[in-house]
């Protein structure tokens, strides 16, 4: 990408982050509702620190006055010095929000000067590092929305208010019956075979055998999950992996995160506030353990689908590549709905492969054959987390549409619920 196009992308993505935070009050910027949630001021500061330390520093454009921001805004880069512990980000008064915003503005000025007049710098390296920073910023745009959802939900009920309160225009859909569509599999290429920039965990492109399988035509719905709840799915230990059942017992799980009983019905907390449970919309905010238990329950309920399970990430990528990413539609951040939506279509093709919610796979997060981490300080970005995590695919309602590609690998611990996580079922094929 040439510097002019990079500059346009830089301005657009950095502006989007500020736009997302426009509904916040001054006090909202400092709240940390749990250790896994960062306060909004920190997201603004950290993403700016990322450009300062990984781009501007690399090209001799780093301002020494910024050194005071390194300790509070470094996230997990051991090689870049000490940092504020994650659970403490909402317990400090410095840097102030005003100081953080001034730092962000200063970084923007320096980045625009560099991109506008790159001089004799290595332009390929500049493009790579800047694009990495922009992709990182888009990840934090999604993180901000997952975090503000939790921050607002964590208020006492009497004080709880939504992130956005405007009413949505109706979105007419008809129920799509669940069915399983045959996928041929075979010897396929996995990884970023399409080319262009990608995270290091999407490489190296390699060949793998995928046995024929079947994939559900849509995501699991709220109505289907309510049947699981009503049937005592959270009280049946034989449905659960041992670690999953331990979490059910420890944390008292009885339904998806952000669900609440409302008389004889259910409602759910969303970025737009409380909403009656939309029967045909995808269930969201469930952990890998819950997704895996649901698959076992579904198989027991539907004897004709006895081989039902979660898909592997190779199966998911194989199906997505065969379907064509542009053809699957989806409900992304760009659509500005901020809630999961019922699928649109007759169900004869794969729906919702992109958008609405990240889809749990059965795969552990591991390096591909031939994996090589980014060089330099960025080597800590992905590789060191390849331990005790599960892979998710597809993007969510909070993911920028141009941030996702077929080979994109997201990853979270198996008990994660506060992210926009959904479920798609798979099954063995009789022809396998």
C-alpha positions in Angstrom: 0.0 0.0 0.0 1.4 3.4 -0.9 1.8 6.1 1.7 -1.2 8.2 0.4 -3.6 5.3 0.7 -2.1 4.4 4.1 -2.7 8.0 5.3 -6.4 7.8 4.2 -6.8 4.5 6.0 -5.0 5.9 9.1 -7.3 8.8 9.3 -10.4 6.8 8.7 -9.7 4.1 11.3 -8.4 6.5 14.0 -11.4 8.7 13.5 -13.7 5.7 13.9 -12.3 4.9 17.4 -13.1 8.4 18.5 -16.6 8.2 17.0 -17.3 4.9 18.9 -16.5 6.7 22.1 -18.7 9.7 21.4 -21.7 8.4 23.5 -19.6 8.2 26.6 -19.6 10.6 29.5 -16.3 11.8 31.0 -16.8 9.4 33.9 -17.2 6.4 31.6 -13.6 6.7 30.4 -12.2 5.6 33.7 -14.4 2.6 34.6 -12.9 -1.0 34.8 -15.7 -3.4 35.6 -13.5 -6.5 35.9 -9.9 -7.4 35.3 -10.5 -8.6 31.7 -12.1 -5.2 30.8 -10.0 -2.2 30.2 -11.4 1.3 30.7 -12.0 3.3 27.5 -9.2 5.8 28.3 -6.7 2.9 28.2 -7.9 1.7 24.8 -7.3 5.2 23.4 -3.9 5.4 25.0 -2.7 1.9 24.2 -3.5 2.0 20.5 -1.6 5.4 20.3 1.3 3.9 22.2 1.3 1.0 19.7 1.9 3.5 16.8 4.4 5.5 18.8 6.5 2.5 19.9 6.2 0.2 16.9 6.1 2.6 14.0 7.4 6.1 14.9 10.2 4.7 17.1 11.3 2.4 14.2 11.8 5.4 11.9 13.4 7.8 14.4 10.2 9.9 14.9 9.6 9.0 18.5 9.2 12.0 20.9 11.1 11.4 24.2 8.3 13.3 26.0 6.1 10.2 25.4 8.2 8.0 27.6 5.9 8.7 30.5 3.1 6.9 28.6 5.1 3.7 28.1 4.4 2.2 31.6 0.6 2.8 31.7 -0.1 1.9 28.1 2.2 -1.1 27.4 -0.1 -4.2 27.4 2.0 -7.4 27.5 5.2 -6.7 25.7 7.8 -8.0 28.1 10.6 -6.8 25.7 9.4 -3.2 25.9 9.8 -2.7 29.6 7.6 -2.6 32.8 3.9 -1.9 32.6 0.9 -1.2 34.7 -0.8 -4.5 35.7 -4.0 -5.1 33.8 -6.4 -5.2 36.8 -5.0 -1.7 37.9 -5.9 0.2 34.7 -9.1 1.5 36.2 -7.6 2.3 39.6 -5.2 5.0 38.7 -5.8 8.7 38.1 -2.9 9.2 35.7 -2.6 9.7 32.9 -5.7 11.7 32.9 -8.2 11.3 30.1 -7.2 14.8 28.9 -3.5 13.8 28.9 -4.4 10.6 27.1 -6.3 12.4 24.3 -3.4 15.0 24.0 -1.0 12.1 23.6 -3.2 10.5 21.0 -3.4 13.8 19.0 0.4 14.2 19.1 0.9 10.7 17.8 -1.6 11.4 15.0 0.4 14.5 14.0 3.6 12.6 13.9 2.1 9.7 12.0 0.5 12.0 9.4 3.9 13.7 8.9 5.6 10.4 8.4 3.0 9.0 6.0 2.8 12.3 4.2 6.5 12.7 3.8 8.2 9.3 4.2 11.5 10.6 2.8 14.1 7.9 2.6 12.5 5.3 4.9 11.9 1.7 3.9 8.4 2.1 2.4 7.6 -1.6 2.5 8.5 -1.7 6.2 6.5 1.5 6.8 3.5 0.0 5.1 3.8 -3.3 7.1 4.1 -1.6 10.5 1.4 1.0 9.9 -1.0 -1.6 8.6 -0.3 -3.8 11.6 -1.1 -0.8 13.8 -4.3 -0.2 12.0 -5.4 -3.8 12.3 -4.5 -3.7 16.0 -6.7 -0.5 16.4 -9.6 -2.3 14.7 -9.3 -5.1 17.2 -9.5 -2.6 20.0 -12.6 -1.0 18.4 -14.3 -4.4 18.9 -12.8 -4.8 22.3 -14.1 -1.4 23.3 -17.7 -2.4 22.4 -17.4 -5.7 24.3 -16.0 -3.8 27.3 -18.5 -0.9 27.3 -21.3 -3.5 27.1 -19.9 -5.1 30.3 -19.2 -1.8 32.0 -22.8 -0.6 31.5 -24.2 -4.0 32.5 -22.1 -3.9 35.7 -23.9 -0.8 37.0 -26.5 -1.4 39.7 -29.9 -2.1 38.0 -31.2 1.3 39.1 -28.4 3.1 37.3 -27.9 0.9 34.3 -28.1 2.6 30.9 -27.3 1.4 27.4 -24.4 2.4 25.2 -26.8 3.5 22.5 -30.6 4.0 23.0 -31.9 4.8 19.5 -34.6 2.4 18.3 -33.8 0.2 15.3 -35.9 0.0 12.2 -37.5 -3.4 11.9 -35.6 -6.0 10.0 -38.1 -8.4 8.3 -37.0 -12.0 8.3 -38.6 -15.4 8.1 -37.4 -18.4 10.3 -34.7 -20.5 8.6 -35.0 -24.2 9.5 -31.7 -25.7 10.7 -30.2 -28.2 8.3 -26.7 -29.5 7.6 -25.1 -28.9 4.2 -22.6 -31.4 2.7 -19.0 -30.1 2.4 -16.6 -32.1 0.2 -13.4 -31.4 2.1 -10.4 -33.1 0.5 -6.8 -32.0 0.4 -7.0 -28.3 0.9 -4.8 -25.3 1.5 -5.2 -23.6 4.9 -3.9 -20.2 5.8 -3.7 -16.8 4.1 -3.5 -18.2 0.5 -5.3 -15.1 -0.8 -2.2 -13.0 0.0 -1.9 -9.5 1.3 -1.2 -8.5 4.9 -2.2 -10.9 7.6 -1.3 -11.8 11.2 1.6 -14.2 11.6 -0.7 -16.9 13.0 -2.4 -17.2 9.6 0.9 -18.5 8.1 2.5 -20.6 6.8 0.0 -21.7 4.1 -0.1 -25.4 4.3 -2.0 -28.4 2.9 -4.2 -30.5 5.1 -6.7 -33.3 4.6 -10.3 -32.4 5.6 -12.7 -35.4 5.5 -16.1 -34.8 4.0 -18.3 -33.2 6.7 -21.6 -31.4 7.1 -22.0 -27.8 8.4 -25.1 -26.2 9.8 -26.6 -23.6 7.4 -26.9 -21.0 10.1 -26.0 -20.2 13.7 -27.8 -21.6 16.7 -30.7 -19.4 17.7 -31.9 -18.0 21.0 -35.0 -20.3 20.8 -32.9 -23.4 20.4 -30.7 -22.4 23.3 -33.7 -21.7 25.5 -34.8 -25.3 24.8 -31.4 -26.4 26.1 -31.9 -24.2 29.2 -35.4 -25.4 29.8 -34.3 -29.1 29.4 -31.8 -28.7 32.2 -28.7 -28.5 30.1 -26.9 -26.5 32.7 -27.7 -29.2 35.3 -26.6 -32.3 33.4 -22.9 -33.0 34.1 -22.6 -35.7 31.4 -23.0 -33.1 28.7 -20.0 -31.2 29.8 -16.2 -31.4 29.6 -14.8 -31.7 33.1 -13.3 -28.2 33.1 -16.6 -26.8 31.7 -18.7 -28.5 34.4 -16.2 -27.1 37.0 -17.0 -23.6 35.7 -20.7 -24.2 35.8 -20.4 -25.2 39.5 -17.9 -22.4 40.4 -19.7 -19.5 38.6 -23.3 -20.7 38.8 -23.9 -20.6 35.1 -27.6 -21.3 34.3 -28.0 -19.4 31.0 -25.9 -17.3 28.5 -24.2 -14.2 29.8 -26.4 -11.1 29.7 -29.6 -13.2 29.8 -32.1 -12.6 32.6 -35.5 -14.1 33.4 -38.3 -11.7 32.9 -41.4 -13.4 34.4 -42.0 -16.4 32.2 -39.8 -15.1 29.4 -36.2 -14.0 29.0 -34.6 -10.8 28.1 -31.0 -9.9 27.2 -28.7 -7.0 27.8 -27.3 -5.5 24.6 -25.4 -2.4 23.5 -28.9 -0.9 22.9 -30.1 -1.9 26.4 -32.6 -4.6 27.5 -34.3 -6.4 24.7 -36.8 -9.3 24.7 -35.1 -12.4 23.6 -35.4 -12.5 19.7 -36.2 -16.2 19.1 -34.6 -16.4 15.6 -31.5 -14.3 16.3 -28.2 -16.1 17.1 -27.5 -16.9 20.7 -24.5 -14.8 21.9 -22.1 -14.6 24.8 -21.6 -18.3 25.4 -18.3 -19.9 26.2 -16.7 -22.8 24.3 -17.7 -25.1 27.2 -21.3 -24.1 26.7 -21.1 -24.5 22.9 -19.6 -28.0 23.3 -22.2 -29.0 25.8 -25.0 -27.7 23.6 -23.7 -29.8 20.7 -23.8 -32.9 22.8 -27.3 -32.1 24.0 -28.5 -31.4 20.4 -27.1 -34.7 19.3 -29.0 -36.5 22.0 -32.2 -34.7 21.1 -32.0 -35.4 17.4 -31.0 -39.0 16.9 -30.8 -38.4 13.1 -28.0 -36.0 14.0 -26.1 -38.2 16.4 -22.7 -37.1 15.0 -23.3 -33.4 15.7 -20.3 -31.5 17.2 -18.5 -28.2 16.8 -16.5 -27.7 13.6 -12.8 -27.7 13.5 -11.2 -24.5 12.3 -9.9 -26.2 9.1 -13.5 -27.3 8.3 -14.8 -23.8 8.9 -12.1 -22.3 6.7 -12.7 -24.9 4.0 -16.4 -24.1 4.0 -15.9 -20.3 4.0 -13.5 -20.5 1.1 -15.8 -22.7 -0.9 -18.8 -20.4 -0.2 -16.9 -17.2 -1.0 -16.5 -14.6 1.8 -18.3 -11.9 -0.1 -21.3 -14.1 -0.7 -22.1 -14.8 3.0 -23.3 -11.3 3.9 -23.2 -10.8 7.7 -23.9 -8.2 10.3 -20.8 -6.2 11.1 -19.9 -3.0 12.8 -20.4 -1.1 9.6 -24.1 -2.1 9.6 -24.5 -0.2 12.9 -27.1 -2.6 14.3 -25.1 -3.6 17.4 -27.3 -6.6 18.1 -27.4 -10.1 16.6 -29.8 -10.5 13.7 -31.8 -13.5 12.4 -30.4 -14.9 9.2 -31.7 -13.8 5.8 -32.2 -16.4 3.2 -33.9 -19.7 2.5 -31.3 -21.8 4.2 -30.2 -23.7 1.1 -26.8 -22.1 1.4 -24.5 -21.3 4.3 -25.6 -18.2 6.1 -23.9 -16.0 8.8 -20.4 -17.3 8.1 -19.3 -13.7 8.7 -20.6 -11.2 11.3 -23.1 -11.4 14.2 -20.8 -13.4 16.5 -17.5 -15.2 16.5 -18.0 -18.9 16.1 -16.3 -21.3 18.4 -14.4 -24.2 16.8 -13.2 -27.4 18.4 -9.6 -26.5 17.6 -7.0 -25.5 20.1 -5.0 -22.4 19.2 -1.7 -23.8 17.9 0.9 -22.8 15.4 0.6 -23.8 11.8 3.3 -26.0 10.3 6.2 -23.6 9.4 4.9 -20.8 11.6 7.2 -17.9 12.2 6.4 -15.0 14.5 6.7 -11.4 13.4 10.2 -10.2 13.8 11.3 -7.6 16.3 9.1 -6.4 19.2 6.0 -7.7 17.4 7.0 -11.3 17.9 5.1 -11.2 21.2 1.8 -10.4 19.5 0.4 -13.9 18.9 2.8 -16.7 19.4 3.1 -16.6 23.1 -0.6 -17.1 23.6 -0.7 -20.4 21.8 -1.5 -22.2 25.0 -4.9 -23.2 26.5 -7.0 -21.2 24.0 -9.6 -22.1 21.5 -9.9 -20.7 18.0 -13.0 -18.7 16.8 -13.8 -17.7 13.3 -16.0 -15.3 11.4 -16.2 -11.9 13.0 -19.0 -10.3 14.9 -21.5 -7.4 15.0 -18.6 -5.3 16.5 -16.0 -6.3 13.9 -15.2 -3.8 11.1 -16.1 -5.6 7.9 -12.7 -4.8 6.2 -10.9 -6.3 9.2 -12.0 -9.9 8.4 -10.8 -12.4 5.8 -11.2 -16.1 5.3 -8.0 -17.1 7.1 -8.5 -14.8 10.2 -8.0 -16.7 13.5 -9.4 -15.2 16.7 -8.7 -17.0 20.0 -9.9 -16.8 23.6 -9.8 -19.1 26.7 -12.6 -21.7 26.7 -14.5 -20.1 29.5 -14.8 -16.6 27.8 -18.4 -15.3 27.7 -18.2 -11.5 27.6 -17.1 -11.5 23.9 -19.6 -11.6 21.1 -19.4 -15.4 20.8 -21.9 -17.6 18.9 -22.2 -21.3 17.9 -22.4 -23.1 14.6 -22.8 -26.9 14.6 -21.1 -29.4 12.4 -21.5 -33.1 11.9 -19.6 -36.0 10.4 -20.7 -36.9 6.8 -22.0 -40.4 6.0 -19.6 -40.4 3.1 -16.5 -39.7 5.3 
